[in-house]
Amino acid sequence: MSEKIKTEINLEDGFFIVESRKWYNSPKTFSIYKDKLYSDLTSATRDLLALEQLNDNKEVIYFLQNANGRPLELTEEVKKENGVGEDFPF
């Protein structure tokens, strides 16, 4: 990320939507969706929900990541409902 972007947006407050793809016979890949940094959780969540609703490919998964590198804290209830396990990179 360029120094200009780092100075304009506080990375402590930003979020990325991460796209995880599992291709047939190859390892998973992870990328930042549209290389976009969201400045607030509301807009990031709105776009994440839209992506999940439009996604019909079971090999593609979207999830949120803090821009500061620390994972979002999930409650035990959310983990159980969504089957969060070892597949996530954090």
C-alpha angles and dihedrals in degrees: 000000000000122000090241092060092045092055095046097049126041104232090207088070100041134099136199128204106226120206117209118196127188111195122195111275096356137090123271118271126209126202138164108255109248089342087269128153113206115211095205136037094231096063092040091052092046092054092043091054091048091051092049092050093050096042113101095164112097091199091065120074128178127204140162125255129186111242090228090068098249114119121244111261112248122199119235089249092058092046092053095045094049099036094238109185143134095325095084119088096228 
